[in-house]
Amino acid sequence: GINATQIERLLQAINPQAVELHVFVPYAGPYTMALQERGAIVHLLNLPRFLSISFFWAERKLLNPVAIIADIFLLLAYAFAIRCAVRRHKIALLHTNSIIAHFAGGVAARLTGRPCIWHMQDIIDPHHKFRRWLFRQSAALLAERIVTISPPVSQQFGPHLQNRITLLPYGLNIERFRTTADTHGPLRSFAGDRLLIGL
């Protein structure tokens, strides 16, 4: 995914003699070994997965208050686990690159007095005004700096946080996705001669 690609590029860019990189992951997977082979110190948090906060009833999508409460406590558990590791290993800076990581890492950073950089790739649905408001307030409280991948991602934070934002477009080498005429024929009617990419 994009997050894995960004971490891989970060590993390639940093000087291992000058920077010790710790990566926090919720559970073991195929990417954890690849991270370790590249020199990263991987911390497995080994906590339960988050619950879905919605369910369907009579063809209506409803919020699940029990799941919301459980997820809040689980988020705090992640934050405290990260906080302990930050203090133990004397980590100086936290970098997060997913919605849940922004909250868990941001809280851990506040608890330890470390700066936290949010690498933001998502757009919060503008129709959910409360979610967007809550996310802005959280960013104001938890993020020292915010790196975004596009102007629309930057704009959702509102004018009062623009001075914390650095726009760094996600570079994509489209040559990797070039295919033969036979393999992309079914997309021609939709995309024409443009390269169609889904993220």
QUIKARA-V799545 format. One record per residue. N is the residue number from 1. RES is the residue in one small letter. SS is DSSP state (2 for helix, 1 for strand, 0 for the rest). PSI is psi in degrees with one decimal (999 if undefined). Layout:
N:RES:SS:PSI + N:RES:SS:PSI
//
This chain:
1:g:0:179.4 + 2:i:2:-42.6 + 3:n:2:-43.8 + 4:a:2:-39.7 + 5:t:2:-41.4 + 6:q:2:-41.4 + 7:i:2:-39.2 + 8:e:2:-41.8 + 9:r:2:-36.3 + 10:l:2:-41.8 + 11:l:2:-36.3 + 12:q:2:-29.8 + 13:a:2:-30.7 + 14:i:0:155.5 + 15:n:0:110.2 + 16:p:0:-18.4 + 17:q:0:-22.4 + 18:a:0:-24.9 + 19:v:0:130.6 + 20:e:0:115.9 + 21:l:0:123.1 + 22:h:1:133.2 + 23:v:1:127.1 + 24:f:1:125.5 + 25:v:1:146.9 + 26:p:0:-31.2 + 27:y:0:162.9 + 28:a:0:147.1 + 29:g:0:-178.9 + 30:p:2:-25.2 + 31:y:2:-21.0 + 32:t:2:-39.7 + 33:m:2:-39.4 + 34:a:2:-37.9 + 35:l:2:-44.3 + 36:q:2:-38.0 + 37:e:2:-27.3 + 38:r:0:2.3 + 39:g:0:0.2 + 40:a:0:148.3 + 41:i:1:114.4 + 42:v:1:130.7 + 43:h:1:117.6 + 44:l:1:118.1 + 45:l:0:-27.5 + 46:n:0:49.2 + 47:l:0:160.0 + 48:p:0:157.9 + 49:r:0:156.6 + 50:f:0:149.9 + 51:l:0:154.9 + 52:s:0:131.2 + 53:i:0:8.4 + 54:s:1:159.1 + 55:f:1:163.0 + 56:f:1:134.5 + 57:w:1:119.3 + 58:a:0:46.2 + 59:e:0:19.0 + 60:r:1:139.4 + 61:k:1:120.2 + 62:l:1:152.3 + 63:l:1:144.6 + 64:n:0:100.0 + 65:p:2:-33.0 + 66:v:2:-44.4 + 67:a:2:-37.9 + 68:i:2:-46.8 + 69:i:2:-44.1 + 70:a:2:-40.7 + 71:d:2:-34.2 + 72:i:2:-45.6 + 73:f:2:-37.5 + 74:l:2:-38.2 + 75:l:2:-41.5 + 76:l:2:-35.4 + 77:a:2:-42.5 + 78:y:2:-45.0 + 79:a:2:-42.1 + 80:f:2:-34.4 + 81:a:2:-41.7 + 82:i:2:-41.0 + 83:r:2:-44.2 + 84:c:2:-43.2 + 85:a:2:-38.0 + 86:v:2:-44.6 + 87:r:2:-40.2 + 88:r:2:-40.9 + 89:h:2:3.3 + 90:k:0:46.3 + 91:i:0:134.0 + 92:a:0:-26.0 + 93:l:1:138.2 + 94:l:1:137.3 + 95:h:1:126.1 + 96:t:1:148.6 + 97:n:0:34.5 + 98:s:0:162.5 + 99:i:2:-52.1 + 100:i:2:-39.9 + 101:a:2:-34.8 + 102:h:2:-43.8 + 103:f:2:-50.4 + 104:a:2:-47.0 + 105:g:2:-36.8 + 106:g:2:-42.7 + 107:v:2:-43.5 + 108:a:2:-39.4 + 109:a:2:-42.4 + 110:r:2:-39.3 + 111:l:2:-23.7 + 112:t:2:-3.6 + 113:g:0:20.5 + 114:r:0:152.5 + 115:p:1:149.4 + 116:c:1:129.4 + 117:i:1:121.9 + 118:w:1:124.0 + 119:h:1:98.4 + 120:m:1:125.4 + 121:q:0:-14.6 + 122:d:0:156.4 + 123:i:0:120.5 + 124:i:0:130.9 + 125:d:0:118.1 + 126:p:0:-18.4 + 127:h:0:-21.3 + 128:h:0:80.7 + 129:k:2:-38.7 + 130:f:2:-41.8 + 131:r:2:-43.3 + 132:r:2:-40.9 + 133:w:2:-45.3 + 134:l:2:-38.8 + 135:f:2:-40.2 + 136:r:2:-44.6 + 137:q:2:-38.9 + 138:s:2:-40.9 + 139:a:2:-41.5 + 140:a:2:-33.5 + 141:l:2:-36.0 + 142:l:2:-24.7 + 143:a:0:122.4 + 144:e:0:-43.8 + 145:r:1:156.5 + 146:i:1:124.3 + 147:v:1:127.2 + 148:t:1:159.0 + 149:i:0:-6.0 + 150:s:0:159.0 + 151:p:2:-42.0 + 152:p:2:-34.9 + 153:v:2:-38.7 + 154:s:2:-43.0 + 155:q:2:-26.9 + 156:q:0:-14.9 + 157:f:0:-8.5 + 158:g:0:168.1 + 159:p:2:-29.0 + 160:h:2:-12.0 + 161:l:2:2.4 + 162:q:2:-27.0 + 163:n:2:-10.8 + 164:r:2:-5.9 + 165:i:1:136.2 + 166:t:1:123.4 + 167:l:1:119.6 + 168:l:0:90.2 + 169:p:0:143.1 + 170:y:0:110.1 + 171:g:0:130.8 + 172:l:0:120.1 + 173:n:0:100.1 + 174:i:2:-14.9 + 175:e:2:-25.3 + 176:r:2:-22.1 + 177:f:2:3.8 + 178:r:0:134.3 + 179:t:0:174.7 + 180:t:0:165.4 + 181:a:2:-33.0 + 182:d:2:-36.8 + 183:t:2:-27.8 + 184:h:2:12.2 + 185:g:2:-45.2 + 186:p:2:-21.0 + 187:l:2:-10.3 + 188:r:2:-40.5 + 189:s:2:-23.6 + 190:f:2:-43.6 + 191:a:2:-13.8 + 192:g:0:-133.2 + 193:d:0:0.2 + 194:r:0:153.7 + 195:l:0:122.6 + 196:l:0:120.9 + 197:i:0:130.0 + 198:g:0:128.8 + 199:l:0:999
//
